[in-house]
Amino acid sequence: MQSWWELGEWSGQRGSELALYEITCPFCEERGNFKVAHHAEKKKPNGRKVLNFDTLECGNCRGYVMCLWSASHDLHALRVLPWPLKYEKHPEHWPASVGRFWLQAKRSISAENWDAAAVMTRSAMQAALRDKGAKGANLKQEIEDLAGQGLLPPIMKEWANALRELANDSAHPTAAQPATNSRDAQDILSYLDFLLEYLYDLPKQIAEYRARDGGKTGV
Ligand SMILES: [Zn+2]
């Protein structure tokens, strides 16, 4: 999105009205229990597009969020601040096993369970690499294999080699194994986020781009 006036123009949720039932409270985590406490709007100069600025009040905990939203035809999109820091679901176009481990990795990071976060991150990574047909005895070899096939760029291989935590195997711990530190856990989770974007999100975006306007975009 290059301009706020594009909000709700090309992507978003169905309907031209704000779907309050879709919003989750960042404070008490109750979903769809908001009412509009204050409404303001701004119309685009020389245009019909309207940006709505709503203050929403949670019916459960009386917390407030600010919701910026805008509609076009039968579509609307919104940005809510603050948003829930807890992850509820994984993107639907990812394989279920990848998403399940990724979700648990994110939740473990939020709860500061660094060992658990590292284990779940490595599990998600392994599920994704195997889904793409990677071969190897460990994660670094599997990443190297995909890079060798041209499915991952050299920079992803280089980054993987720099990550200490990737070489660990806390699924099969030894008595002397040190605890995972917070930065290492966050580092491999950042790597996983990029990997999943590269393996699943980008191809989906390209397919959507090609399908746009009945497939007339590009060749
Ligand atoms: Zn609430």
py3Dmol code that shows the C-alpha trace and the ligand (Angstrom):
import py3Dmol

protein = """\
ATOM      1  CA  MET A   1       0.000   0.000   0.000  1.00  0.00           C
ATOM      2  CA  GLN A   2       1.581   3.271  -1.130  1.00  0.00           C
ATOM      3  CA  SER A   3      -1.147   5.620   0.099  1.00  0.00           C
ATOM      4  CA  TRP A   4      -3.738   5.407   2.891  1.00  0.00           C
ATOM      5  CA  TRP A   5      -6.383   6.164   0.272  1.00  0.00           C
ATOM      6  CA  GLU A   6      -5.730   2.683  -1.166  1.00  0.00           C
ATOM      7  CA  LEU A   7      -6.965   1.062   2.066  1.00  0.00           C
ATOM      8  CA  GLY A   8      -9.793  -1.348   1.139  1.00  0.00           C
ATOM      9  CA  GLU A   9      -9.377  -0.808  -2.605  1.00  0.00           C
ATOM     10  CA  TRP A  10      -7.763  -4.078  -3.715  1.00  0.00           C
ATOM     11  CA  SER A  11      -7.783  -6.376  -0.733  1.00  0.00           C
ATOM     12  CA  GLY A  12      -9.584  -6.753   2.562  1.00  0.00           C
ATOM     13  CA  GLN A  13     -12.708  -8.288   3.984  1.00  0.00           C
ATOM     14  CA  ARG A  14     -16.143  -8.670   2.415  1.00  0.00           C
ATOM     15  CA  GLY A  15     -18.742  -5.986   2.897  1.00  0.00           C
ATOM     16  CA  SER A  16     -18.663  -2.212   2.821  1.00  0.00           C
ATOM     17  CA  GLU A  17     -19.253  -1.884   6.585  1.00  0.00           C
ATOM     18  CA  LEU A  18     -16.714  -2.423   9.372  1.00  0.00           C
ATOM     19  CA  ALA A  19     -16.899  -6.082  10.488  1.00  0.00           C
ATOM     20  CA  LEU A  20     -16.766  -5.519  14.277  1.00  0.00           C
ATOM     21  CA  TYR A  21     -17.254  -9.256  14.877  1.00  0.00           C
ATOM     22  CA  GLU A  22     -13.831  -9.904  13.309  1.00  0.00           C
ATOM     23  CA  ILE A  23     -11.892  -7.736  15.758  1.00  0.00           C
ATOM     24  CA  THR A  24     -10.199  -9.295  18.784  1.00  0.00           C
ATOM     25  CA  CYS A  25      -9.555  -7.269  21.926  1.00  0.00           C
ATOM     26  CA  PRO A  26      -5.765  -6.948  22.534  1.00  0.00           C
ATOM     27  CA  PHE A  27      -6.349  -6.713  26.304  1.00  0.00           C
ATOM     28  CA  CYS A  28      -8.826  -9.484  27.182  1.00  0.00           C
ATOM     29  CA  GLU A  29      -8.668 -11.436  23.882  1.00  0.00           C
ATOM     30  CA  GLU A  30     -12.456 -11.485  23.494  1.00  0.00           C
ATOM     31  CA  ARG A  31     -13.472 -11.458  19.844  1.00  0.00           C
ATOM     32  CA  GLY A  32     -16.269  -9.431  18.306  1.00  0.00           C
ATOM     33  CA  ASN A  33     -17.494  -7.615  21.407  1.00  0.00           C
ATOM     34  CA  PHE A  34     -16.752  -4.037  20.336  1.00  0.00           C
ATOM     35  CA  LYS A  35     -19.010  -1.034  19.921  1.00  0.00           C
ATOM     36  CA  VAL A  36     -18.170   2.274  18.300  1.00  0.00           C
ATOM     37  CA  ALA A  37     -17.453   4.842  21.047  1.00  0.00           C
ATOM     38  CA  HIS A  38     -16.477   7.648  18.695  1.00  0.00           C
ATOM     39  CA  HIS A  39     -16.588   8.038  14.936  1.00  0.00           C
ATOM     40  CA  ALA A  40     -14.858  10.526  12.667  1.00  0.00           C
ATOM     41  CA  GLU A  41     -14.165  10.480   8.961  1.00  0.00           C
ATOM     42  CA  LYS A  42     -12.171  12.216   6.289  1.00  0.00           C
ATOM     43  CA  LYS A  43     -13.181  12.408   2.627  1.00  0.00           C
ATOM     44  CA  LYS A  44     -10.531  12.344  -0.087  1.00  0.00           C
ATOM     45  CA  PRO A  45     -10.127  15.816  -1.610  1.00  0.00           C
ATOM     46  CA  ASN A  46     -11.818  15.796  -5.060  1.00  0.00           C
ATOM     47  CA  GLY A  47     -12.816  12.145  -4.585  1.00  0.00           C
ATOM     48  CA  ARG A  48     -15.434   9.877  -3.031  1.00  0.00           C
ATOM     49  CA  LYS A  49     -13.133   7.729  -0.936  1.00  0.00           C
ATOM     50  CA  VAL A  50     -13.648   8.035   2.829  1.00  0.00           C
ATOM     51  CA  LEU A  51     -11.244   7.131   5.641  1.00  0.00           C
ATOM     52  CA  ASN A  52     -13.038   6.258   8.890  1.00  0.00           C
ATOM     53  CA  PHE A  53     -11.450   6.825  12.285  1.00  0.00           C
ATOM     54  CA  ASP A  54     -13.325   4.849  14.920  1.00  0.00           C
ATOM     55  CA  THR A  55     -12.574   4.504  18.603  1.00  0.00           C
ATOM     56  CA  LEU A  56     -13.928   1.109  19.646  1.00  0.00           C
ATOM     57  CA  GLU A  57     -14.786   0.060  23.182  1.00  0.00           C
ATOM     58  CA  CYS A  58     -14.577  -3.578  24.288  1.00  0.00           C
ATOM     59  CA  GLY A  59     -17.848  -4.724  25.903  1.00  0.00           C
ATOM     60  CA  ASN A  60     -15.970  -7.184  28.068  1.00  0.00           C
ATOM     61  CA  CYS A  61     -12.999  -5.291  29.580  1.00  0.00           C
ATOM     62  CA  ARG A  62     -13.816  -1.648  28.586  1.00  0.00           C
ATOM     63  CA  GLY A  63     -10.486  -1.380  26.796  1.00  0.00           C
ATOM     64  CA  TYR A  64     -10.222   0.947  23.784  1.00  0.00           C
ATOM     65  CA  VAL A  65      -8.685   0.464  20.362  1.00  0.00           C
ATOM     66  CA  MET A  66      -8.307   2.874  17.471  1.00  0.00           C
ATOM     67  CA  CYS A  67      -9.569   1.491  14.164  1.00  0.00           C
ATOM     68  CA  LEU A  68      -8.737   3.086  10.819  1.00  0.00           C
ATOM     69  CA  TRP A  69     -10.847   1.591   8.014  1.00  0.00           C
ATOM     70  CA  SER A  70     -12.064   2.300   4.542  1.00  0.00           C
ATOM     71  CA  ALA A  71     -14.366   0.638   2.022  1.00  0.00           C
ATOM     72  CA  SER A  72     -14.807   0.389  -1.717  1.00  0.00           C
ATOM     73  CA  HIS A  73     -17.775  -1.358  -3.384  1.00  0.00           C
ATOM     74  CA  ASP A  74     -18.158  -4.612  -1.466  1.00  0.00           C
ATOM     75  CA  LEU A  75     -14.768  -4.634   0.255  1.00  0.00           C
ATOM     76  CA  HIS A  76     -13.270  -2.982   3.305  1.00  0.00           C
ATOM     77  CA  ALA A  77      -9.911  -3.086   5.046  1.00  0.00           C
ATOM     78  CA  LEU A  78      -8.861  -1.999   8.518  1.00  0.00           C
ATOM     79  CA  ARG A  79      -5.872  -1.330  10.728  1.00  0.00           C
ATOM     80  CA  VAL A  80      -6.312  -1.633  14.469  1.00  0.00           C
ATOM     81  CA  LEU A  81      -4.010  -0.233  17.146  1.00  0.00           C
ATOM     82  CA  PRO A  82      -3.086  -1.832  19.459  1.00  0.00           C
ATOM     83  CA  TRP A  83      -3.469  -5.308  17.956  1.00  0.00           C
ATOM     84  CA  PRO A  84      -3.417  -8.606  19.913  1.00  0.00           C
ATOM     85  CA  LEU A  85       0.166  -9.777  20.335  1.00  0.00           C
ATOM     86  CA  LYS A  86      -1.032 -13.343  20.670  1.00  0.00           C
ATOM     87  CA  TYR A  87      -1.115 -15.264  17.412  1.00  0.00           C
ATOM     88  CA  GLU A  88      -4.467 -16.937  16.688  1.00  0.00           C
ATOM     89  CA  LYS A  89      -3.865 -18.723  13.403  1.00  0.00           C
ATOM     90  CA  HIS A  90      -1.378 -19.283  10.633  1.00  0.00           C
ATOM     91  CA  PRO A  91      -1.866 -18.220   6.999  1.00  0.00           C
ATOM     92  CA  GLU A  92      -4.199 -20.715   5.296  1.00  0.00           C
ATOM     93  CA  HIS A  93      -1.980 -21.305   2.283  1.00  0.00           C
ATOM     94  CA  TRP A  94       0.804 -22.839   4.399  1.00  0.00           C
ATOM     95  CA  PRO A  95       0.863 -26.623   4.986  1.00  0.00           C
ATOM     96  CA  ALA A  96      -0.949 -27.394   8.266  1.00  0.00           C
ATOM     97  CA  SER A  97       2.089 -28.942   9.973  1.00  0.00           C
ATOM     98  CA  VAL A  98       4.297 -25.944   9.126  1.00  0.00           C
ATOM     99  CA  GLY A  99       1.637 -23.555  10.429  1.00  0.00           C
ATOM    100  CA  ARG A 100       1.015 -25.514  13.611  1.00  0.00           C
ATOM    101  CA  PHE A 101       4.697 -25.515  14.614  1.00  0.00           C
ATOM    102  CA  TRP A 102       5.132 -21.861  13.559  1.00  0.00           C
ATOM    103  CA  LEU A 103       2.164 -20.844  15.734  1.00  0.00           C
ATOM    104  CA  GLN A 104       3.628 -22.662  18.735  1.00  0.00           C
ATOM    105  CA  ALA A 105       7.033 -21.057  18.079  1.00  0.00           C
ATOM    106  CA  LYS A 106       5.428 -17.577  18.100  1.00  0.00           C
ATOM    107  CA  ARG A 107       3.491 -18.333  21.284  1.00  0.00           C
ATOM    108  CA  SER A 108       6.600 -19.713  22.987  1.00  0.00           C
ATOM    109  CA  ILE A 109       8.524 -16.535  22.104  1.00  0.00           C
ATOM    110  CA  SER A 110       5.706 -14.374  23.551  1.00  0.00           C
ATOM    111  CA  ALA A 111       5.811 -16.442  26.757  1.00  0.00           C
ATOM    112  CA  GLU A 112       9.648 -16.211  26.827  1.00  0.00           C
ATOM    113  CA  ASN A 113      10.013 -19.995  26.636  1.00  0.00           C
ATOM    114  CA  TRP A 114      13.226 -19.862  24.618  1.00  0.00           C
ATOM    115  CA  ASP A 115      14.015 -23.599  24.457  1.00  0.00           C
ATOM    116  CA  ALA A 116      10.452 -24.409  23.376  1.00  0.00           C
ATOM    117  CA  ALA A 117      10.535 -21.591  20.803  1.00  0.00           C
ATOM    118  CA  ALA A 118      13.762 -22.942  19.297  1.00  0.00           C
ATOM    119  CA  VAL A 119      12.412 -26.515  19.125  1.00  0.00           C
ATOM    120  CA  MET A 120       9.158 -25.412  17.486  1.00  0.00           C
ATOM    121  CA  THR A 121      10.995 -23.091  15.065  1.00  0.00           C
ATOM    122  CA  ARG A 122      13.268 -25.918  13.947  1.00  0.00           C
ATOM    123  CA  SER A 123      10.249 -28.249  13.591  1.00  0.00           C
ATOM    124  CA  ALA A 124       8.392 -25.715  11.400  1.00  0.00           C
ATOM    125  CA  MET A 125      11.537 -25.206   9.343  1.00  0.00           C
ATOM    126  CA  GLN A 126      12.019 -28.939   8.862  1.00  0.00           C
ATOM    127  CA  ALA A 127       8.360 -29.450   7.856  1.00  0.00           C
ATOM    128  CA  ALA A 128       8.655 -26.661   5.265  1.00  0.00           C
ATOM    129  CA  LEU A 129      12.002 -27.862   3.881  1.00  0.00           C
ATOM    130  CA  ARG A 130      10.742 -31.444   3.533  1.00  0.00           C
ATOM    131  CA  ASP A 131       7.488 -30.219   1.977  1.00  0.00           C
ATOM    132  CA  LYS A 132       9.701 -28.659  -0.711  1.00  0.00           C
ATOM    133  CA  GLY A 133      11.612 -31.910  -1.165  1.00  0.00           C
ATOM    134  CA  ALA A 134      14.855 -30.924   0.585  1.00  0.00           C
ATOM    135  CA  LYS A 135      17.372 -33.710   1.246  1.00  0.00           C
ATOM    136  CA  GLY A 136      19.970 -33.806   4.016  1.00  0.00           C
ATOM    137  CA  ALA A 137      20.821 -35.101   7.483  1.00  0.00           C
ATOM    138  CA  ASN A 138      20.147 -31.798   9.266  1.00  0.00           C
ATOM    139  CA  LEU A 139      18.588 -28.379   8.718  1.00  0.00           C
ATOM    140  CA  LYS A 140      21.741 -26.750   7.360  1.00  0.00           C
ATOM    141  CA  GLN A 141      22.169 -29.544   4.786  1.00  0.00           C
ATOM    142  CA  GLU A 142      18.519 -29.322   3.780  1.00  0.00           C
ATOM    143  CA  ILE A 143      18.804 -25.559   3.300  1.00  0.00           C
ATOM    144  CA  GLU A 144      21.984 -26.101   1.292  1.00  0.00           C
ATOM    145  CA  ASP A 145      20.151 -28.686  -0.837  1.00  0.00           C
ATOM    146  CA  LEU A 146      17.298 -26.295  -1.666  1.00  0.00           C
ATOM    147  CA  ALA A 147      19.777 -23.511  -2.397  1.00  0.00           C
ATOM    148  CA  GLY A 148      21.641 -25.932  -4.698  1.00  0.00           C
ATOM    149  CA  GLN A 149      18.375 -26.577  -6.577  1.00  0.00           C
ATOM    150  CA  GLY A 150      17.906 -22.828  -6.984  1.00  0.00           C
ATOM    151  CA  LEU A 151      14.784 -22.857  -4.774  1.00  0.00           C
ATOM    152  CA  LEU A 152      16.467 -20.631  -2.169  1.00  0.00           C
ATOM    153  CA  PRO A 153      18.766 -17.678  -2.887  1.00  0.00           C
ATOM    154  CA  PRO A 154      22.448 -17.847  -1.787  1.00  0.00           C
ATOM    155  CA  ILE A 155      21.806 -15.231   0.912  1.00  0.00           C
ATOM    156  CA  MET A 156      19.425 -17.639   2.730  1.00  0.00           C
ATOM    157  CA  LYS A 157      22.177 -20.278   2.763  1.00  0.00           C
ATOM    158  CA  GLU A 158      24.699 -17.759   4.052  1.00  0.00           C
ATOM    159  CA  TRP A 159      22.323 -16.606   6.782  1.00  0.00           C
ATOM    160  CA  ALA A 160      21.602 -20.226   7.819  1.00  0.00           C
ATOM    161  CA  ASN A 161      25.343 -20.833   8.212  1.00  0.00           C
ATOM    162  CA  ALA A 162      25.602 -17.855  10.554  1.00  0.00           C
ATOM    163  CA  LEU A 163      22.850 -19.101  12.875  1.00  0.00           C
ATOM    164  CA  ARG A 164      24.327 -20.951  15.838  1.00  0.00           C
ATOM    165  CA  GLU A 165      20.978 -22.232  17.075  1.00  0.00           C
ATOM    166  CA  LEU A 166      20.310 -24.047  13.780  1.00  0.00           C
ATOM    167  CA  ALA A 167      23.024 -26.576  14.577  1.00  0.00           C
ATOM    168  CA  ASN A 168      21.519 -27.473  17.963  1.00  0.00           C
ATOM    169  CA  ASP A 169      19.234 -30.408  18.431  1.00  0.00           C
ATOM    170  CA  SER A 170      17.163 -29.757  21.527  1.00  0.00           C
ATOM    171  CA  ALA A 171      14.606 -32.365  20.424  1.00  0.00           C
ATOM    172  CA  HIS A 172      17.237 -34.878  21.535  1.00  0.00           C
ATOM    173  CA  PRO A 173      18.823 -33.067  24.488  1.00  0.00           C
ATOM    174  CA  THR A 174      21.894 -34.074  26.434  1.00  0.00           C
ATOM    175  CA  ALA A 175      22.451 -33.386  30.141  1.00  0.00           C
ATOM    176  CA  ALA A 176      25.191 -30.850  29.415  1.00  0.00           C
ATOM    177  CA  GLN A 177      23.251 -28.888  26.801  1.00  0.00           C
ATOM    178  CA  PRO A 178      23.113 -25.156  27.604  1.00  0.00           C
ATOM    179  CA  ALA A 179      19.801 -23.288  27.646  1.00  0.00           C
ATOM    180  CA  THR A 180      18.758 -21.459  24.479  1.00  0.00           C
ATOM    181  CA  ASN A 181      19.257 -17.739  24.924  1.00  0.00           C
ATOM    182  CA  SER A 182      16.559 -15.244  23.957  1.00  0.00           C
ATOM    183  CA  ARG A 183      18.458 -13.644  21.078  1.00  0.00           C
ATOM    184  CA  ASP A 184      19.316 -16.967  19.446  1.00  0.00           C
ATOM    185  CA  ALA A 185      15.676 -18.068  19.692  1.00  0.00           C
ATOM    186  CA  GLN A 186      14.506 -14.798  18.113  1.00  0.00           C
ATOM    187  CA  ASP A 187      17.175 -15.019  15.399  1.00  0.00           C
ATOM    188  CA  ILE A 188      16.080 -18.424  14.102  1.00  0.00           C
ATOM    189  CA  LEU A 189      12.424 -17.399  14.269  1.00  0.00           C
ATOM    190  CA  SER A 190      13.241 -14.358  12.089  1.00  0.00           C
ATOM    191  CA  TYR A 191      14.952 -16.739   9.690  1.00  0.00           C
ATOM    192  CA  LEU A 192      11.864 -18.982   9.664  1.00  0.00           C
ATOM    193  CA  ASP A 193       9.603 -15.988   8.896  1.00  0.00           C
ATOM    194  CA  PHE A 194      11.728 -15.096   5.864  1.00  0.00           C
ATOM    195  CA  LEU A 195      11.923 -18.720   4.754  1.00  0.00           C
ATOM    196  CA  LEU A 196       8.131 -19.137   4.841  1.00  0.00           C
ATOM    197  CA  GLU A 197       7.642 -15.834   3.046  1.00  0.00           C
ATOM    198  CA  TYR A 198      10.025 -17.015   0.348  1.00  0.00           C
ATOM    199  CA  LEU A 199       8.678 -20.579   0.018  1.00  0.00           C
ATOM    200  CA  TYR A 200       4.937 -19.900   0.397  1.00  0.00           C
ATOM    201  CA  ASP A 201       3.925 -16.224   0.465  1.00  0.00           C
ATOM    202  CA  LEU A 202       5.802 -14.941  -2.581  1.00  0.00           C
ATOM    203  CA  PRO A 203       4.637 -17.743  -4.932  1.00  0.00           C
ATOM    204  CA  LYS A 204       1.053 -17.104  -3.781  1.00  0.00           C
ATOM    205  CA  GLN A 205       1.382 -13.354  -4.434  1.00  0.00           C
ATOM    206  CA  ILE A 206       2.799 -14.018  -7.893  1.00  0.00           C
ATOM    207  CA  ALA A 207      -0.047 -16.447  -8.692  1.00  0.00           C
ATOM    208  CA  GLU A 208      -2.590 -13.843  -7.535  1.00  0.00           C
ATOM    209  CA  TYR A 209      -0.868 -11.176  -9.611  1.00  0.00           C
ATOM    210  CA  ARG A 210      -1.027 -13.415 -12.684  1.00  0.00           C
ATOM    211  CA  ALA A 211      -4.712 -14.204 -12.091  1.00  0.00           C
ATOM    212  CA  ARG A 212      -5.613 -10.536 -11.709  1.00  0.00           C
ATOM    213  CA  ASP A 213      -7.863  -8.999 -14.370  1.00  0.00           C
ATOM    214  CA  GLY A 214      -8.690 -12.474 -15.723  1.00  0.00           C
ATOM    215  CA  GLY A 215      -5.056 -13.352 -16.352  1.00  0.00           C
ATOM    216  CA  LYS A 216      -4.403 -10.416 -18.671  1.00  0.00           C
ATOM    217  CA  THR A 217      -1.604  -9.017 -16.474  1.00  0.00           C
ATOM    218  CA  GLY A 218       1.809  -9.920 -17.883  1.00  0.00           C
ATOM    219  CA  VAL A 219       2.331 -13.006 -20.012  1.00  0.00           C
TER     220      VAL A 219
END
"""
ligand_1 = """\
1
ZN
Zn -11.436 -6.496 26.039
"""
view = py3Dmol.view(width=600, height=400)
view.addModel(protein, "pdb")
view.setStyle({"model": 0}, {"cartoon": {"style": "trace"}})
view.addModel(ligand_1, "xyz")
view.setStyle({"model": 1}, {"stick": {}})
view.zoomTo()
view.show()
